[in-house]
Amino acid sequence: MKMRIHTSTTLAAGMSPGLPLWQVAPTHDSSGRLLTDFMMLIPRLRLRPPLEIERASRDIQAVLALHQDVVFADLNLKLNLLWVSLRPRPGAISELVAAIRLRVPEAVLVAHHTEPR
């Protein structure tokens, strides 16, 4: 699977604006294994100047591109939320959240979901 990140101004190929995230975000990888996910709030992101929004988006993309476990990402400017789906691996969510916060310090982990073992 390829990582896809989009904002309200840039959409990944094949994505339609306005679709609910539950219809877009994958729940399983190409092998059928269940994915885990997390959400981060980036307060007031949509109110920033366009260049700052673009910089934050590129910073997030750069972090996510370094992690092979990431299979999907959605940056929703209307809600100021980042959603990330990834293959489960112990510590992966903590690593990604810490790396994102280094580049976008105001980002806050809101929720994550892991399948009980």
Secondary structure, 3 states (H helix, E strand, C coil): CCCCCCCCCCCCCCCCCCCCHHHHCCCECCCCCECEEEEEECCCHHHCCHHHHHHHHHHHHHHHHCCCCEEEEEEECCCCEEEEEECCCCCHHHHHHHHHHHHCCCCEEEEEECCCC
